[in-house]
Every structure is written in C-alpha cells, then in structure tokens.
C-alpha cells in the first residue's frame, strides 16, 4: 500500500512538472507553478526559506521522500529502472554494494565550490531538477508542439480555434548534445543499476542522504522474522540493503518502499527509530498489549508526509519562407553581441550566472520566442535574449513569474517598461534607405519606448533618405526594432546588452 501511494504521488509530480516545461499557453503555471518552487536547489538559490526548511524537516522525519516523490529526475530514473526489471528473470536483479563515499562527497564538494564561485555550467549540469527540465524542453517539447500543430491544422479546417499553431525550433547543437547525453547516461545507469546516479553523483541526494541518516521514520528489518532470503536486497534500486548483516544504509535509501512490498514474511516495516527495537516478533493475544501494525502505521505516516509536502507547496509549425508573393525570405542571423542580453528581472549577468540552474523553464514559458539557452561553455543552458523570432513585449513578464531559483526576479509590467536591459545600435551598411534607396522607418514606428527618431541622412538636404537615430537614455533593449527590421540576413539595428540593468 505504501509503495502504491508513493508511486501515485510521484507520477502526479512528474506529470505536473513535465507539463510546466511543455506548456506554451501560460495556463499550467498558474495552477502547478508551485511544483517548480518546491524543488530543493531552486528554492535554496532563491533563498526561499519556507520551502527549504519544509524539505529539510520532511527529510529529517520521513527520510528521502523528496528523491522518490518530488524530484522529477529521480522519478524518471525509476521508470527506466522499471523497464530494466521487466520479466521474471530480471525482476530481482539488484544486489547490495558498499557506498562510494569518496565519489559522493567529492562531487558534493566540487558542486558547492562551483556554486560559490558562480560557475553556472557546472551547477546546471549536476542540478537534478534542471537536468530533467532540459531533457523535456530540448527533446520532448518540439515533438509536443508538432503534435499541437497537427491538431491545429485539422481544427482550422473544421472551423475550430481550440488549437493554434506554434513555431517549432530545435536548440543549438551544444544544448541538444548535453540534453541527449544526459538522458542516455541516466537511462543506462537506471536500467542497469537503479538509483546509481542519485547515490553517487547527485549533490541534492548526497545532502539529503546526510539528513536521512537520522530520520525519525525509516524501513527497519525485524531479524526475528527475516529468513535471509535476500529478496529485499535484490529489489532495492538503491543497493543499500545488506541482507547478511540485516542493515540498511539510510543515507542511500530513497524511501521507495519496494523492500516492504517485496518481503514475503513481513520482516521489513516503516516505523519510528525508537519503536524499531520494540516491534514484537509475533502477535500477542492480550488486546491491551496489541500494537498497531507497521503497515497501517507506515501508511498513516506517509499520508502525513504528503500533507506536509502540500503545505510546503502552499507556502511557498515551420517558419514562413516566402512573403505575400514568391520572394524568398531569408532567415535572420544572430548579431555578434559584445555583451549578451539577459531577460528583465535578471538584474544583470553576474546575478543570473550565480543563481540560474539552467532548467529552461523561462525558455518554455516565453510566449514570444525570445529566450533561448546559451551554448557558451561558461554559461551553458542559461537563458539569453535573442530577437530573430520575436521581441520582448513590454506587457509580458512571464519569465520573471515562473523562475523558481530567483535568477529572474519578479517584475511588474510597469517596472519592466522602465527597465533597461540593453540599447539599440544602428548599422548603416545594412540599412535599406541607404543600401536600396527606399524609405523604411520600421524600427521607429514599432519602438514601444519612443527611443528611435527618423532624421535625414544629410541634414542639409531635406530630400535625403531618412535614417534612425537612437536615444540611448530611453531605449529599454526590448528588441522590437531588431526583430521588425526588414533587412536580411542581419538587421540594420540590433540590441547590445548591459552587464547590469538599470531603471530609466
């Protein structure tokens, strides 16, 4: 019963978090956004004290429930492990192995050092929640959007607007390679050995493992009932049960309850530590001395853990290639920016680099196609603004509302309108009025800040072509001018980022 309840909760969390990364309408975040905020590392980086304290307390009381229920990467590994155990011959395929403490704590120390030093790429690679987010956003999201576009195609022909087309674009080669390699490594490790990654590499698992050593409730082996068959050890995906010594390594136990479900003699129960030694080996005929069964006690305790978890959560389609006729439209190319543009609310490059885990939830939530993961080695997978597919609309602040790590702080629409994240730079040799002799002014017409004015290229000649002049003090770096500039393949005006954002 405990195992079934745990699996149900885990699948609910996995489904909810997956939808957060797939949703491009913004509707899911309003309902399930709290699931991202109760992830341990993002809550820690966001200094979300209520969530961090709740998760620590949850672990100290019930063990590593976080790893078996809340963490999407852990649940995904359980699914791969399940495939590895299909068939009677492979059902009990695990075995006890001593903990690789030197590897666990070595990776943990390196992770903390990278976190303190602000090496975002190392943090992004090891953060479990972020790794899962990258896998979904990079590999699954394009398929999801393609499926949506197919439905939109048929709905349109049935005079229905229940679906609408969304542009599909694949991530850069570096980001795609990282996500694919992460998925392959995790799938192979889980298929072969269960929770190897969680108990040897994952820094969150290492930290929570230290806490679970002293957890109040834990699986306990009753030696008076155990016949040393070893089924519990062979079904333990954490490889933490030593059947010969009748001991469990609680730092590696992820509270999956597989051992309790597997034991045919009722020798393993989920009870408080102080009661572990007093659980009777046989039933008593004296009703006054009867003890509640470990199964019902464990079930009640796990229900309490679920309630505590809910309380913590409460606290806390292809591009067009032709124009209206038959003229080919060239794809825009990304300009060589000296300073990358990061989204409003990020404060600046340093703040984003030190807090972002590269989960790409903001990339998934951006409705304008502006945010994309960086493929730079130092800031791998962290969001960058680019304006080939859209621009950062002043009325949109969705990325700042969904970030669980505090890397992009919440900003209101009014605050965003006065927040300068960069400034526009005009490139004369790309401008159509000078190169083609036609009038344009697209950048000035669409600038929401009114920072661009069209003036005569030759002040002494009123009939000379008009060119844009940028007022750097008014420009907010939204990228409307860059995105809507008709010049191809490079825009005649582009946004240069600011290392530190400022109010204007």
C-alpha positions in Angstrom: 0.0 0.0 0.0 2.8 2.4 0.9 4.5 1.7 -2.4 1.4 2.3 -4.4 0.7 5.5 -2.7 4.3 6.7 -3.3 4.1 5.8 -7.0 0.8 7.7 -7.4 2.2 10.9 -5.8 5.4 10.5 -7.8 3.5 10.2 -11.1 1.4 13.2 -10.3 4.5 15.3 -9.6 6.3 14.0 -12.7 3.2 14.8 -14.9 2.8 18.3 -13.4 6.4 19.3 -13.8 6.5 17.9 -17.3 3.5 20.0 -18.3 5.2 23.1 -16.9 8.0 22.6 -19.4 5.7 21.8 -22.3 3.1 24.4 -21.8 3.4 27.4 -24.1 0.0 29.0 -23.2 0.8 30.0 -19.6 -2.3 28.3 -18.2 -0.5 25.5 -16.4 1.9 27.7 -14.5 -0.9 29.4 -12.6 -2.1 26.1 -11.2 1.1 24.0 -11.0 3.8 26.6 -10.7 4.3 25.7 -7.1 5.7 22.3 -8.1 8.8 24.0 -9.5 9.2 26.2 -6.4 9.3 23.2 -4.1 12.4 21.8 -5.8 15.3 21.8 -3.4 18.1 23.6 -5.3 16.0 26.3 -6.9 14.4 27.0 -3.5 17.9 27.2 -2.0 19.2 29.6 -4.6 16.0 31.8 -4.4 16.5 31.9 -0.6 13.0 30.5 -0.2 13.4 29.8 3.5 9.9 28.3 4.0 10.4 25.7 1.3 14.0 24.8 2.2 13.1 24.4 5.9 10.0 22.3 5.0 12.0 19.9 2.8 14.7 19.6 5.4 12.1 18.8 8.0 10.4 16.4 5.7 13.7 14.5 5.2 14.5 14.5 8.9 11.2 13.0 9.7 10.4 10.7 6.8 13.7 10.1 5.0 14.4 10.9 1.4 10.8 11.2 0.3 11.9 14.2 -1.8 14.0 11.9 -4.0 11.3 9.3 -4.5 8.3 11.6 -5.0 9.1 15.3 -5.7 12.3 15.2 -7.8 11.3 14.6 -11.4 14.7 13.2 -12.4 14.5 10.6 -9.7 11.0 9.5 -10.8 12.2 9.4 -14.4 15.1 7.0 -13.3 12.5 4.8 -11.6 10.7 4.5 -14.8 13.8 3.4 -16.7 14.7 1.0 -13.9 11.2 -0.5 -14.2 11.9 -1.3 -17.8 15.2 -2.9 -16.8 13.3 -5.2 -14.4 10.7 -6.4 -16.8 10.5 -10.2 -16.9 10.6 -12.8 -14.2 14.3 -13.4 -14.6 15.2 -9.7 -14.2 12.7 -8.8 -11.5 15.1 -9.3 -8.7 18.3 -8.2 -10.4 19.9 -5.7 -7.9 22.4 -6.5 -5.2 24.0 -4.8 -2.2 27.1 -2.7 -2.8 29.1 -0.5 -0.4 28.7 3.2 -0.7 31.2 5.1 -2.9 31.5 7.8 -0.3 34.7 9.3 -1.8 32.8 9.9 -5.1 29.6 11.2 -3.5 31.2 13.7 -1.2 33.9 14.6 -3.8 31.2 15.6 -6.3 29.3 17.4 -3.5 32.4 19.5 -2.6 33.0 20.4 -6.2 29.4 21.3 -6.6 29.4 23.6 -3.6 32.7 25.2 -4.9 31.1 25.8 -8.3 28.0 27.3 -6.6 30.1 29.7 -4.6 32.3 30.6 -7.5 29.3 31.2 -9.7 30.3 28.6 -12.3 26.9 28.2 -13.8 27.6 25.5 -16.3 28.8 23.1 -13.6 25.8 23.8 -11.4 23.4 23.4 -14.4 25.0 20.0 -15.3 24.5 18.5 -11.9 21.3 20.0 -10.7 18.7 17.2 -10.9 15.6 19.3 -11.5 17.3 21.4 -14.1 18.6 18.3 -15.9 15.1 17.0 -16.2 13.8 20.3 -17.4 16.5 20.5 -20.2 15.6 17.0 -21.3 11.9 17.8 -21.6 12.4 21.3 -23.1 15.1 20.2 -25.6 14.0 16.8 -26.7 10.3 16.4 -25.9 9.0 20.0 -26.4 9.5 20.0 -30.2 7.5 16.8 -30.6 4.8 18.2 -28.3 4.5 21.4 -30.4 4.5 19.4 -33.6 1.6 17.4 -32.3 -0.2 20.6 -31.3 0.3 22.0 -34.8 -1.2 18.9 -36.4 -4.3 19.3 -34.2 -4.4 23.0 -35.1 -4.2 22.1 -38.8 -7.3 19.9 -38.6 -9.1 22.1 -36.1 -8.8 25.1 -38.5 -10.3 23.1 -41.3 -13.2 22.2 -39.0 -13.7 26.0 -38.3 -12.4 25.5 -34.7 -9.9 27.6 -32.9 -9.4 25.3 -30.0 -5.7 25.0 -31.1 -3.3 27.4 -32.7 0.0 26.9 -34.4 3.2 27.4 -32.6 6.6 27.7 -34.2 8.9 24.7 -33.7 12.6 25.2 -33.4 15.4 23.0 -32.3 18.0 24.0 -29.8 21.6 24.7 -30.7 24.0 21.7 -31.2 25.7 22.1 -27.8 22.5 22.3 -25.8 21.0 19.4 -27.8 24.1 17.3 -27.2 24.1 18.0 -23.5 20.4 17.1 -23.1 20.8 13.9 -25.2 23.9 12.8 -23.4 22.3 13.4 -20.0 19.3 11.3 -21.0 21.4 8.5 -22.4 23.6 8.3 -19.3 20.7 8.4 -16.8 18.7 5.8 -18.8 21.6 3.4 -19.0 22.6 3.8 -15.3 18.9 3.4 -14.2 18.2 0.5 -16.5 21.3 -1.4 -15.2 21.6 -0.4 -11.5 18.6 1.7 -10.4 19.4 4.8 -8.4 23.2 4.9 -9.1 23.2 8.5 -10.2 21.2 9.6 -7.2 23.5 7.9 -4.7 26.9 8.7 -6.3 26.6 11.9 -8.3 23.6 14.0 -7.4 24.6 16.7 -4.9 21.0 17.1 -3.7 20.8 13.3 -3.0 24.1 13.5 -1.1 23.0 16.3 1.1 19.6 14.8 1.9 21.3 11.5 2.4 23.2 13.0 5.3 19.9 14.2 6.9 18.2 10.8 6.3 20.8 9.0 8.4 19.0 10.4 11.5 15.4 10.4 10.1 12.7 9.6 12.6 10.8 7.1 10.3 12.7 4.5 8.3 12.5 1.0 7.0 13.6 -1.5 9.6 14.4 -5.2 9.4 13.0 -7.4 12.1 15.6 -10.1 12.5 13.2 -12.4 14.2 11.1 -12.6 11.1 13.8 -12.4 8.4 14.9 -15.7 6.9 17.8 -14.1 5.0 16.3 -14.8 1.6 17.8 -11.6 0.2 14.7 -10.6 -1.9 14.7 -7.2 -0.3 18.3 -6.5 -1.4 17.7 -7.8 -4.9 14.7 -5.5 -5.3 16.5 -2.4 -3.8 17.3 0.1 -6.5 19.5 2.0 -4.1 21.7 -1.1 -3.4 21.6 -0.1 0.2 20.3 -3.3 2.0 22.9 -5.7 3.3 20.9 -8.9 3.9 23.7 -10.7 5.6 24.2 -8.1 8.3 20.5 -7.1 8.3 21.4 -3.5 7.9 20.2 -0.6 5.7 22.3 2.3 4.6 19.8 5.1 5.3 21.9 7.7 3.5 21.2 5.9 0.2 17.6 4.7 0.9 15.2 6.8 -1.1 12.1 5.6 0.7 10.6 3.9 -2.3 9.2 1.0 -0.1 10.0 -1.6 -2.7 11.6 -3.7 0.0 8.5 -3.6 2.2 6.3 -4.7 -0.8 8.7 -7.5 -1.7 9.3 -9.1 1.7 7.1 -12.2 1.9 7.5 -12.5 5.7 6.6 -9.0 6.8 10.1 -8.6 8.2 10.5 -5.0 7.0 8.4 -2.2 8.3 8.4 1.6 8.1 8.4 2.7 11.8 10.0 5.3 14.1 13.5 4.6 15.2 12.7 4.3 18.9 10.0 1.7 18.2 12.1 -0.3 15.8 13.6 -2.4 18.6 10.3 -2.9 20.4 8.2 -4.2 17.5 7.2 -7.7 18.6 8.1 -10.7 16.5 4.8 -12.4 17.0 1.3 -11.1 17.7 0.0 -11.1 21.3 -3.3 -12.5 22.5 -3.7 -9.7 25.0 -5.7 -7.0 23.3 -4.4 -4.4 25.7 -0.9 -5.1 24.6 -1.7 -5.1 20.9 0.5 -2.8 18.7 -0.8 -1.1 15.6 0.5 -3.0 12.5 3.7 -1.5 10.9 1.8 -1.4 7.5 -1.0 0.8 8.8 1.4 2.9 10.8 3.6 3.5 7.8 0.6 4.3 5.6 -0.6 6.9 8.1 2.9 8.4 8.5 3.3 8.7 4.7 -0.1 10.4 4.4 1.1 12.9 7.0 4.3 13.4 4.9 2.1 14.1 1.8 0.1 16.7 3.8 3.4 18.3 4.9 4.5 18.4 1.3 1.3 20.1 0.2 1.7 22.7 3.0 5.3 23.4 1.8 3.9 24.0 -1.7 1.2 26.3 -0.5 3.8 28.4 1.4 6.0 28.9 -0.7 5.0 24.8 -37.2 7.8 25.8 -39.5 8.8 29.5 -40.3 7.5 31.1 -43.5 10.0 31.1 -46.3 8.2 33.4 -48.7 6.5 36.7 -48.5 3.0 37.5 -49.8 4.2 36.7 -53.3 7.0 34.4 -54.3 10.0 36.3 -53.0 12.2 34.3 -50.7 12.5 35.5 -47.1 16.0 34.8 -45.7 16.3 33.7 -42.1 17.7 36.4 -39.8 21.1 35.7 -38.3 22.1 36.4 -34.7 24.3 39.5 -34.5 27.7 39.3 -32.8 26.8 41.0 -29.5 29.7 42.1 -27.3 27.5 41.7 -24.2 24.7 39.1 -24.2 21.1 40.3 -23.4 19.5 38.7 -20.4 15.8 39.0 -19.5 14.3 41.7 -17.4 14.4 40.8 -13.7 17.8 39.1 -14.1 19.4 42.2 -12.5 22.5 41.6 -14.7 24.9 39.0 -16.0 26.6 38.3 -12.7 23.3 37.7 -10.8 21.9 35.5 -13.4 25.1 33.4 -13.7 25.3 32.9 -9.9 21.6 31.9 -9.4 20.5 30.2 -12.6 20.5 26.4 -12.7 19.7 26.3 -16.5 16.4 24.5 -16.1 14.9 26.4 -19.1 11.5 26.9 -17.5 11.7 30.5 -18.6 12.5 29.4 -22.1 9.5 27.2 -22.1 7.3 30.0 -20.7 8.4 32.7 -23.1 5.4 33.3 -25.5 7.4 35.4 -27.9 10.3 33.0 -28.7 12.8 35.5 -27.3 14.6 33.4 -24.7 16.9 30.5 -25.7 19.5 28.5 -23.8 23.1 29.7 -24.1 25.6 27.4 -25.7 28.6 29.3 -24.3 30.8 27.0 -22.2 30.8 29.2 -19.1 27.1 29.9 -19.0 25.8 26.7 -20.7 22.0 26.4 -20.8 21.3 29.7 -19.1 18.8 32.0 -20.8 19.8 34.6 -23.3 17.5 37.0 -25.2 17.7 36.9 -29.0 15.3 38.6 -31.4 15.2 36.6 -34.6 11.7 35.1 -33.8 10.1 37.8 -31.7 10.8 40.7 -29.3 10.4 41.2 -25.5 7.0 42.7 -25.4 6.6 45.4 -22.6 3.3 43.9 -21.4 4.8 40.4 -20.9 6.6 39.4 -17.6 6.0 35.7 -17.7 9.7 34.6 -17.4 10.0 36.5 -14.1 6.9 34.8 -12.8 8.0 31.2 -13.4 11.7 31.3 -12.3 12.0 29.0 -9.2 15.6 29.9 -8.4 15.4 33.7 -8.1 17.7 34.1 -11.1 15.0 36.2 -12.8 13.3 38.2 -10.1 9.5 39.0 -10.3 8.9 42.4 -12.1 5.6 44.0 -12.7 4.6 45.2 -16.2 5.1 48.8 -15.0 8.6 48.1 -13.7 9.5 46.3 -16.9 8.6 49.3 -19.0 11.3 51.3 -17.3 13.9 48.6 -17.0 16.9 49.0 -19.4 18.4 45.6 -20.3 20.4 46.9 -23.3 20.4 49.6 -26.0 19.9 49.6 -29.8 22.9 50.0 -32.1 22.4 51.2 -35.8 24.4 49.6 -38.6 24.5 52.0 -41.5 25.7 49.5 -44.1 22.7 47.3 -43.5 20.0 50.0 -43.6 17.7 49.8 -46.6 17.2 53.5 -47.1 21.0 53.8 -47.7 21.5 50.5 -49.5 18.3 50.3 -51.6 17.2 54.0 -51.6 13.8 53.2 -50.2 12.0 54.7 -47.3 11.5 52.5 -44.3 11.3 53.7 -40.6 10.0 50.3 -39.4 12.2 50.5 -36.3 10.9 53.9 -35.3 7.2 53.0 -35.9 7.4 50.0 -33.7 9.6 51.2 -30.9 7.4 50.9 -27.7 9.7 53.3 -25.8 9.7 56.0 -28.5 13.5 55.9 -28.4 14.1 56.0 -32.2 13.6 59.0 -34.4 13.9 59.2 -38.2 16.1 62.0 -39.4 17.5 63.0 -42.8 20.8 61.3 -43.6 22.1 64.6 -45.0 21.0 67.4 -42.7 21.5 69.9 -45.5 19.3 68.0 -47.9 15.6 67.6 -46.9 15.1 65.1 -49.7 17.8 62.7 -48.5 16.8 59.2 -47.2 15.8 59.2 -43.5 17.8 57.1 -41.1 17.1 56.1 -37.5 18.8 57.8 -34.5 18.6 56.0 -31.2 18.1 57.8 -27.8 20.1 55.5 -25.5 18.5 57.1 -22.4 15.1 56.0 -23.5 15.8 52.6 -25.1 15.0 49.6 -22.9 16.5 46.9 -25.2 13.2 45.1 -25.9 14.4 44.2 -29.4 11.3 45.3 -31.3 13.5 47.3 -33.7 15.9 44.4 -34.3 13.1 41.9 -34.8 11.0 44.0 -37.2 13.8 45.4 -39.3 13.2 44.1 -42.8 17.0 44.0 -43.6 18.3 40.4 -44.1 20.2 38.4 -43.1 21.4 40.8 -40.5 19.2 43.6 -39.1 20.3 47.2 -39.6 19.7 47.8 -35.9 20.4 45.4 -33.1 20.4 45.3 -29.3 23.7 45.3 -27.3 23.2 44.0 -23.8 24.1 45.7 -20.5 26.1 43.8 -17.8 24.0 45.5 -15.1 20.3 46.5 -15.7 19.2 49.9 -14.7 15.9 51.9 -14.3 15.3 54.8 -16.7 
